[in-house]
């Protein structure tokens, strides 16, 4: 969730934010002679860049087992996430992971293979209920000890698919909806997650741990959640693929909420193929989430059939004109190269001048404040948490300020608590001016220019993690209006600026994930921009 965009984007209505300097984050006195050295021992991991398909091939041949794969990932997490450079992306390990993997190996030996996810280790964001020995806390110490009595709907589906739930990932506390100057990737329970490409850079949020873990090869694939940028941003900034589905394609029941209108979980992976595989397994209608009842009867549950290397041929792609003429040389060069690659793959590029009205973002903020209070109170009332409402969270943080709020406070929580119920005229008007306006904006572009997708920057390169001033989001793209509308988007690697990944985003029509996957896959295969991190300590000035 990108909180400050409500203010930053309003002045011009623009979806572009300026890049900040890419110099070193540390003061000279904090540096050491080996600051920029690369620890080569972090690379050369046995499972480096393995895909789901490769895992299945190895397991089919008996060269690997789910138990062995799980153990290797656990060792990797221990070596570089919990110790060594301490990426701090995994907030909790599933104590039953090895036993689950062993049971799945026994099923395989008996000839019962559940599908492509059988035996594949997955990390889950720590705002998603798992009915096991792990806590669901949204990174907050106020919710420490909250053991769910029932799996989230998507976790039920994940277990049925044969995946191994490896553990839970750290996140920006309460999915980055706590303070206007919060630090992405920090939570009071989990500490600060780091960017594996340049360690003192930020991993973005709120699905920070999921993004870092996938990029650093700590798992095969991960699940993140998004209200507004929380899958697309950490995917872009950590050089991976993230799919933010249409709201309703994946159920939200059993997930600590921000917004009933905008929340969704989604897959985060190193390839479009892996993300597409998981997307299908966890899609489906849930009677406890009315948004899922809008899934078309003809909707696919196998998105791998859309993986077409010619998926861009004949497609009409809209490009915001301001992005095509960005003054930021290094990033803009990557974007212009991406446009040319789209053309080479058979796409027709249509530039447009329209921008989303700034009022959309301010109205969205009001919607989220109202829906956060309503949704969190409902979740907590039926949870195992000791606190049972938003006011309880606020009171707990005040009583435990040194641990709960050492860097930034909780003004967003307090603003939400001051709101009324969802019958409020202010809320109803805000919903009209945000969600409905964003849908009309995107629908209007699609219809006017006969577009198959809109493409732009996902986000610019990562900023220095800054506990004094908070986050500095850069080059925010069309994925933000898409999130407000509840429409799907895919972020994937576009290239690098000074060793920092930059992402490209495809935005599409509701429940049109198949077409987006086809286009993103064709671009991915043509560009081949993904590369594993080098774990550089800092960039030279």
KOLVODREN-665386 format. One record per residue (C-alpha): z, y, x. Coordinates in nm, 2 decimals. Layout:
Z,Y,X
...
END
This chain:
0.00,0.00,0.00
-0.11,0.33,0.15
0.14,0.58,0.01
0.04,0.91,0.17
-0.32,0.91,0.07
-0.22,1.06,-0.26
-0.16,1.38,-0.07
-0.41,1.35,0.21
-0.71,1.27,0.00
-0.66,1.51,-0.28
-0.77,1.83,-0.11
-1.14,1.74,-0.08
-1.16,1.43,-0.29
-1.29,1.27,0.02
-1.23,0.91,0.12
-1.26,1.00,0.49
-0.96,1.08,0.70
-0.99,1.21,1.06
-0.93,0.99,1.36
-0.63,1.07,1.57
-0.64,1.05,1.95
-0.65,0.70,2.10
-0.43,0.78,2.40
-0.12,0.59,2.51
0.17,0.57,2.26
0.44,0.57,2.52
0.60,0.85,2.71
0.53,0.85,3.09
0.89,0.75,3.16
0.85,0.44,2.95
0.55,0.30,3.14
0.55,0.04,3.41
0.28,-0.03,3.67
0.16,-0.34,3.48
0.14,-0.17,3.14
-0.22,-0.25,3.08
-0.23,-0.59,3.23
-0.34,-0.88,3.01
-0.12,-1.19,2.99
-0.39,-1.46,3.02
-0.13,-1.73,2.94
-0.14,-1.60,2.58
-0.50,-1.71,2.55
-0.65,-2.06,2.59
-0.45,-2.19,2.29
-0.56,-2.54,2.20
-0.65,-2.44,1.84
-0.79,-2.10,1.94
-1.03,-1.97,1.66
-1.04,-2.31,1.48
-1.19,-2.29,1.14
-1.10,-2.50,0.83
-1.42,-2.70,0.88
-1.33,-2.78,1.24
-0.98,-2.89,1.15
-1.12,-3.12,0.89
-1.37,-3.27,1.14
-1.10,-3.33,1.39
-0.86,-3.49,1.14
-1.14,-3.71,1.00
-1.21,-3.84,1.35
-0.84,-3.90,1.42
-0.84,-3.64,1.70
-0.59,-3.43,1.53
-0.34,-3.48,1.25
-0.18,-3.23,1.01
0.15,-3.29,1.18
0.01,-3.22,1.52
-0.17,-2.91,1.41
0.15,-2.78,1.24
0.36,-2.85,1.55
0.10,-2.67,1.77
0.12,-2.36,1.55
0.50,-2.38,1.54
0.50,-2.39,1.92
0.26,-2.10,1.93
0.48,-1.89,1.69
0.78,-1.97,1.91
0.60,-1.87,2.23
0.45,-1.54,2.13
0.59,-1.43,1.80
0.96,-1.50,1.84
0.96,-1.48,2.22
0.74,-1.35,2.49
0.56,-1.04,2.36
0.73,-1.08,2.02
0.46,-1.00,1.78
0.72,-1.04,1.50
0.47,-1.13,1.24
0.65,-1.44,1.10
0.97,-1.36,0.92
1.07,-1.72,0.84
0.96,-2.07,0.93
0.95,-2.34,0.66
1.20,-2.60,0.78
1.00,-2.86,0.58
0.66,-2.78,0.73
0.64,-3.08,0.96
0.76,-3.32,0.69
0.50,-3.18,0.45
0.23,-3.23,0.71
0.35,-3.58,0.78
0.33,-3.67,0.41
-0.03,-3.53,0.39
-0.13,-3.74,0.69
0.00,-4.05,0.51
-0.21,-3.95,0.21
-0.51,-3.92,0.44
-0.46,-4.26,0.59
-0.43,-4.41,0.24
-0.77,-4.25,0.15
-0.64,-3.97,-0.06
-0.79,-3.64,0.07
-0.73,-3.36,-0.17
-1.01,-3.14,-0.05
-1.09,-2.88,0.22
-0.74,-2.74,0.24
-0.58,-3.09,0.30
-0.34,-3.06,0.60
-0.43,-2.69,0.67
-0.13,-2.47,0.77
-0.10,-2.15,0.58
0.14,-1.85,0.62
0.26,-1.67,0.30
0.36,-1.31,0.27
0.73,-1.27,0.20
0.69,-1.12,-0.14
0.56,-1.44,-0.29
0.80,-1.69,-0.45
0.82,-2.04,-0.29
1.06,-2.28,-0.45
1.19,-2.43,-0.13
1.44,-2.34,0.14
1.28,-2.01,0.22
1.38,-1.66,0.10
1.16,-1.43,-0.09
1.28,-1.08,0.01
0.98,-0.83,0.03
1.13,-0.77,0.38
1.44,-0.61,0.23
1.79,-0.71,0.34
1.89,-0.62,-0.01
1.71,-0.93,-0.13
1.82,-1.16,0.16
1.92,-1.50,0.01
1.68,-1.47,-0.29
1.58,-1.83,-0.32
1.32,-1.88,-0.59
1.37,-2.15,-0.85
1.00,-2.17,-0.92
0.69,-2.14,-0.72
0.46,-1.85,-0.78
0.15,-1.97,-0.97
-0.07,-1.94,-0.67
0.18,-2.14,-0.46
0.17,-2.42,-0.72
-0.21,-2.43,-0.67
-0.17,-2.41,-0.29
0.06,-2.71,-0.28
-0.18,-2.90,-0.51
-0.47,-2.82,-0.26
-0.28,-3.01,0.01
-0.21,-2.71,0.23
0.10,-2.70,0.46
0.31,-2.40,0.39
0.41,-2.30,0.75
0.63,-2.01,0.68
0.64,-1.65,0.55
0.51,-1.34,0.71
0.67,-1.01,0.77
0.55,-0.70,0.58
0.60,-0.33,0.52
0.92,-0.34,0.32
0.86,-0.35,-0.06
0.49,-0.36,0.03
0.50,-0.01,0.17
0.64,0.15,-0.14
0.97,0.28,-0.02
0.92,0.61,0.17
0.64,0.87,0.22
0.68,0.84,0.60
0.74,0.47,0.64
0.61,0.27,0.93
0.37,-0.01,0.84
0.48,-0.35,0.95
0.85,-0.26,0.96
1.11,-0.42,0.73
1.48,-0.41,0.74
1.49,-0.79,0.74
1.20,-0.86,0.97
1.18,-0.57,1.21
0.85,-0.43,1.34
0.53,-0.63,1.35
0.29,-0.55,1.64
-0.08,-0.53,1.67
-0.21,-0.83,1.89
-0.50,-0.63,2.02
-0.30,-0.34,2.17
0.07,-0.42,2.13
0.20,-0.07,2.08
-0.05,0.00,1.81
0.02,-0.05,1.44
-0.10,-0.36,1.25
-0.13,-0.16,0.92
0.03,-0.28,0.60
0.16,-0.39,0.39
0.03,-0.74,0.47
0.10,-0.67,0.84
0.24,-1.00,0.93
-0.04,-1.19,0.77
-0.30,-0.98,0.95
-0.14,-1.02,1.29
-0.07,-1.39,1.25
-0.42,-1.47,1.16
-0.57,-1.25,1.44
-0.34,-1.40,1.70
-0.41,-1.76,1.59
-0.06,-1.84,1.46
-0.20,-2.01,1.16
-0.52,-2.14,1.01
-0.52,-1.88,0.73
-0.27,-1.66,0.55
-0.21,-1.50,0.21
-0.15,-1.13,0.17
-0.11,-0.90,-0.13
-0.26,-0.57,-0.21
-0.19,-0.28,-0.45
-0.40,-0.03,-0.26
-0.52,-0.12,0.09
-0.26,-0.38,0.18
-0.51,-0.66,0.25
-0.82,-0.45,0.35
-0.63,-0.23,0.60
-0.44,-0.50,0.81
-0.76,-0.71,0.80
-0.97,-0.43,0.94
-0.72,-0.32,1.20
-0.65,-0.68,1.31
-1.02,-0.78,1.33
-1.02,-1.04,1.06
-1.16,-1.11,0.71
-0.97,-1.01,0.40
-1.07,-1.06,0.04
-0.91,-0.83,-0.22
-1.00,-1.01,-0.54
-1.06,-0.86,-0.88
-0.72,-0.81,-1.04
-0.67,-1.12,-1.25
-0.87,-1.37,-1.04
-0.55,-1.48,-0.87
-0.23,-1.49,-1.08
0.05,-1.25,-0.99
0.34,-1.44,-1.16
0.61,-1.51,-0.91
0.52,-1.22,-0.68
0.75,-0.92,-0.63
0.55,-0.65,-0.80
0.44,-0.29,-0.75
0.18,-0.25,-1.02
0.07,-0.47,-1.31
-0.26,-0.27,-1.31
-0.35,-0.30,-0.94
-0.15,-0.59,-0.77
-0.33,-0.90,-0.65
-0.28,-1.15,-0.37
-0.58,-1.26,-0.16
-0.69,-1.47,0.14
-0.68,-1.34,0.50
-0.88,-1.54,0.76
-1.09,-1.53,1.07
-1.41,-1.61,0.90
-1.57,-1.53,0.56
-1.61,-1.91,0.51
-1.24,-1.98,0.54
-1.15,-1.69,0.31
-1.40,-1.81,0.05
-1.25,-2.16,0.06
-0.90,-2.05,-0.01
-1.02,-1.79,-0.27
-1.15,-2.08,-0.48
-0.85,-2.30,-0.46
-0.61,-2.03,-0.59
-0.83,-1.88,-0.86
-0.75,-1.97,-1.22
-0.60,-1.87,-1.55
-0.22,-1.84,-1.59
-0.06,-1.79,-1.93
0.22,-1.60,-1.76
-0.03,-1.34,-1.63
-0.25,-1.19,-1.90
-0.49,-1.03,-1.65
-0.61,-1.38,-1.56
-0.72,-1.45,-1.91
-1.01,-1.21,-1.85
-1.16,-1.45,-1.60
-1.51,-1.53,-1.74
-1.55,-1.89,-1.85
-1.85,-1.92,-1.62
-1.66,-1.80,-1.32
-1.68,-2.02,-1.01
-1.39,-2.20,-0.84
-1.60,-2.29,-0.54
-1.70,-1.98,-0.36
-1.85,-2.17,-0.06
-2.17,-2.21,-0.26
-2.23,-1.84,-0.21
-2.23,-1.86,0.17
-2.59,-1.77,0.22
-2.72,-1.65,0.55
-2.99,-1.46,0.35
-2.74,-1.31,0.12
-2.85,-0.95,0.19
-3.21,-1.01,0.13
-3.33,-0.79,-0.16
-2.98,-0.64,-0.22
-2.93,-0.27,-0.29
-2.64,-0.13,-0.09
-2.49,0.21,-0.16
-2.35,0.41,0.13
-2.14,0.73,0.09
-2.34,0.99,0.26
-2.03,1.15,0.42
-1.96,0.82,0.60
-2.31,0.79,0.73
-2.27,1.13,0.89
-1.92,1.09,1.02
-1.85,1.31,1.33
-1.63,1.04,1.50
-1.87,0.92,1.76
-1.76,0.58,1.86
-1.67,0.46,1.51
-1.97,0.62,1.36
-2.20,0.45,1.62
-2.06,0.11,1.49
-2.12,0.21,1.13
-2.48,0.32,1.19
-2.54,0.00,1.38
-2.40,-0.19,1.08
-2.63,-0.01,0.84
-2.93,-0.11,1.06
-2.81,-0.47,1.06
-2.79,-0.46,0.68
-3.15,-0.33,0.67
-3.27,-0.60,0.92
-3.12,-0.86,0.69
-3.33,-0.74,0.40
-3.10,-0.49,0.23
-3.22,-0.16,0.09
-2.98,0.13,0.17
-2.92,0.40,-0.08
-2.71,0.70,0.03
-2.51,0.89,-0.24
-2.32,1.21,-0.24
-2.07,1.15,-0.52
-1.70,1.12,-0.42
-1.40,1.02,-0.63
-1.21,1.31,-0.78
-0.89,1.39,-0.60
-0.70,1.37,-0.93
-0.75,1.00,-0.93
-0.51,0.95,-0.64
-0.23,1.17,-0.77
-0.25,1.01,-1.11
-0.24,0.67,-0.94
0.08,0.76,-0.78
0.24,0.83,-1.12
0.11,0.49,-1.25
0.26,0.31,-0.96
0.60,0.48,-0.99
0.63,0.38,-1.35
0.50,0.03,-1.31
0.70,-0.04,-1.00
1.03,0.03,-1.18
0.93,-0.17,-1.48
0.79,-0.47,-1.29
1.07,-0.48,-1.03
1.34,-0.47,-1.29
1.18,-0.76,-1.47
1.14,-0.96,-1.15
1.50,-0.90,-1.03
1.65,-0.98,-1.37
1.52,-1.33,-1.35
1.56,-1.38,-0.97
1.82,-1.54,-0.75
1.88,-1.20,-0.59
2.23,-1.05,-0.60
2.09,-0.71,-0.70
1.94,-0.72,-1.05
1.75,-0.39,-1.08
1.59,-0.10,-0.89
1.91,0.11,-0.90
2.09,-0.18,-0.74
1.84,-0.18,-0.45
1.89,0.19,-0.41
2.27,0.16,-0.41
2.26,-0.13,-0.16
2.05,0.07,0.08
2.28,0.37,0.06
2.58,0.15,0.13
2.40,-0.02,0.42
2.21,0.28,0.55
2.24,0.20,0.92
2.06,-0.13,0.88
1.85,-0.07,0.57
1.72,0.28,0.65
1.74,0.35,1.03
1.40,0.52,1.05
1.30,0.64,0.71
1.47,0.66,0.37
1.38,0.55,0.01
1.25,0.86,-0.17
0.98,0.66,-0.34
1.24,0.42,-0.49
1.44,0.71,-0.61
1.13,0.88,-0.77
1.04,0.55,-0.94
1.40,0.51,-1.07
1.38,0.85,-1.23
1.08,0.75,-1.44
1.09,0.64,-1.81
0.94,0.34,-1.97
0.57,0.25,-2.01
0.56,0.41,-2.35
0.58,0.75,-2.18
0.30,1.00,-2.25
0.29,1.09,-1.88
0.23,0.72,-1.78
-0.04,0.67,-2.04
-0.22,0.98,-1.93
-0.19,0.89,-1.57
-0.33,0.55,-1.63
-0.63,0.71,-1.80
-0.68,0.95,-1.51
-0.65,0.69,-1.24
-0.74,0.33,-1.33
-0.99,0.42,-1.60
-1.14,0.71,-1.40
-1.18,0.49,-1.09
-1.36,0.22,-1.30
-1.59,0.49,-1.45
-1.67,0.63,-1.10
-1.77,0.29,-0.95
-1.95,0.17,-1.27
-2.14,0.50,-1.27
-2.25,0.46,-0.91
-2.35,0.10,-0.97
-2.55,0.18,-1.28
-2.71,0.51,-1.15
-2.84,0.36,-0.82
-2.88,0.00,-0.94
-2.64,-0.12,-0.67
-2.53,-0.47,-0.57
-2.25,-0.34,-0.36
-2.11,-0.02,-0.19
-2.04,-0.04,0.18
-1.84,0.18,0.40
-1.56,0.19,0.66
-1.26,-0.02,0.58
-1.03,0.17,0.81
-1.06,0.33,1.15
-0.88,0.20,1.47
-0.51,0.14,1.48
-0.27,0.43,1.55
0.04,0.43,1.76
0.34,0.29,1.59
0.55,0.60,1.53
0.91,0.58,1.41
0.95,0.96,1.40
0.64,1.07,1.20
0.54,0.74,1.02
0.19,0.62,0.97
-0.14,0.79,1.05
-0.41,0.61,0.84
-0.76,0.68,0.96
-1.11,0.65,0.80
-1.01,0.52,0.46
-1.31,0.40,0.27
-1.44,0.30,-0.07
-1.20,0.01,-0.09
-0.94,0.26,-0.23
-1.12,0.36,-0.55
-1.20,-0.02,-0.58
-0.83,-0.10,-0.56
-0.74,0.16,-0.82
-1.01,0.02,-1.05
-0.90,-0.34,-0.99
-1.24,-0.43,-0.85
-1.30,-0.67,-0.56
-1.36,-0.58,-0.19
-1.41,-0.76,0.13
-1.32,-0.63,0.48
-1.45,-0.79,0.79
-1.50,-0.69,1.16
-1.75,-0.42,1.24
-1.68,-0.38,1.61
-1.44,-0.22,1.85
-1.33,0.13,1.96
-1.15,0.11,2.29
-1.04,-0.25,2.23
-0.92,-0.16,1.88
-1.10,-0.34,1.58
-1.27,-0.14,1.31
-1.36,-0.29,0.98
-1.65,-0.27,0.73
-1.59,-0.30,0.36
-1.81,-0.44,0.08
-1.71,-0.32,-0.27
-1.84,-0.49,-0.58
-1.83,-0.54,-0.96
-1.54,-0.71,-1.13
-1.54,-1.09,-1.10
-1.85,-1.07,-0.88
-1.68,-1.21,-0.57
-1.96,-1.46,-0.52
-2.22,-1.19,-0.46
-1.99,-1.00,-0.22
-1.91,-1.31,-0.03
-2.29,-1.38,0.01
-2.35,-1.03,0.14
-2.05,-1.03,0.37
-2.13,-1.37,0.51
-2.49,-1.27,0.59
-2.36,-0.96,0.77
-2.09,-1.16,0.96
-2.35,-1.42,1.08
-2.59,-1.15,1.19
-2.33,-0.93,1.37
-2.08,-1.18,1.51
-1.82,-0.91,1.57
-1.50,-1.12,1.55
-1.32,-1.18,1.88
-0.97,-1.30,1.96
-0.71,-1.04,2.08
-0.63,-0.99,2.44
-0.27,-0.88,2.38
-0.31,-0.56,2.58
0.01,-0.37,2.62
-0.13,-0.02,2.58
-0.45,0.18,2.62
-0.50,0.40,2.92
-0.49,0.77,2.86
END
